[in-house]
Amino acid sequence: MHDGLPEPEYQRLAKQIHRAIWDDLDPLEQRIEDEERIPYDIVLPVLRDAGAFGLLVPREYGGKGLSIRQYLPLLAEFAKIQGGIRVIVHVHNSFAHALSEIGNDAQKAAILPGAVTGEKSVAFALTEPDHGTGADLGTTAARDDGGYVLNGRKWLITNSDLASHFLVFAKTGTGEVSALLVERDSPGFTIEPLPETMGCKGGEHGVLTFENVRVPASALVGSEGEGQEHLERALEISRVFIAASSLGTSERALELSLAHARSRVTFGKPIGQRQAVQRYLAEMGTDIYALRGMLADAARKWDEGRRIPAESAMVKQFGLEAVGRVTDRALLVHGGIGYTRRHPVERLYRDARLNWLEEGPPTVQYLVAARELLSGYSFTGEATG
């Protein structure tokens, strides 16, 4: 059972992070959207001073050691502002958390204290331009002189411009998937940017190329052939984080829509008094209410030490569908002016579409959920046959 930070400390941390989000980070939205670049000289110190980099790092390494129940509302709050900032926070914390669970003592000691301050960061290097994911990988790590030689390419690797280390998934000599920690400045390792994205602008999602990159045996995370297991565990909880991001974006879209419905007057009365608009608002609220409940259930089970393969896939899938519907309706409530950059709903609409793709598209979520159900998975933890 993981109880997280004592409640008084958690409340102080939450207030500190909320102030940083709304006082220091939210005002940067127009600049980031205009320039399609995050001003790291401003954003990174704000995140560091607020404690946002070490939220899921265990306290023994200097982090906050939050439970998942405590972390989700803070991530959701970040999802209400410019999406590129949310992505930094999500990726950094997700894979610091993953390393804290699957790394050995030496790896954790080398990286996690620096992750708390933002001096070090782990990016997730899985997706490839010429292959799929999981077992379908082209990147190889061949044994050589007591270490490994990496060759291959990855792309769409978020935080590639910030990461000090990359958790690289590759085929090892056994033909199975293994995970290795690769340092950014390793000889033969190059990083190139991809074109800017539709939403969540400002961060980098780069192309990684490995040409005879030598890494020591100590870079191996766990044992050879355990990469698929590490991958599934990391994605399992990260899918819940994406759903929390969907919740935050949905909540913000509803807040803005309610304010607009109260203030926008046509034919002598606020549009919020019209049945059509009321229906949109009610549907938005229903999606949010349902998503909150699913997230609370998933967080409780994970904090109790349970695996949640079906729940994580389902909440991620429901979250992306919910935020899609909510931002659709927010645009309808705002009308034509919502299609312009005068209102934040235009940005929220674009930012939300990244949630379709992070940690696997809908087809993957359906596959995982159905596989678990067919194998006898039960939401109560009891076998169903």
Buried (B, 14 or more C-beta within 10 A) or exposed (E): EBEBBEEEEBEEBBEBBBEBBEEBBBEBBEBBBEEEBBEBEBBBEBBBEBBBBBBBBBEEBBBBBBBBBBBBBBBBBBBBBBBBBBBBBBBBBBBBBBBBEBBEEEBBEBBBBBBBEBEBBBBBBBBBEEBEBBBEBBBBBBEEEEBBBBBBBBBBBBBBBBBBBBBBBBBBBEEEBBBBBBEBEBEEBEBEEEEBBEBBBBBBBBBBBBEEBBBEEEBBBBEBBBBBBBBBBBBBBBBBBBBBBBBBBBBBBBEBBBEBBEEBEEEEEBBBEBEEBEEBBEBBBEBBEEBBEBBEBBBBBBBEEEBBBBBBBBBBBBBBBBBBBBBBBBBBBBBEEBEEEEBBBBBBBBBBBBBBBBBBEBEBBBEBBEEBBEEEBEEEEEEEE
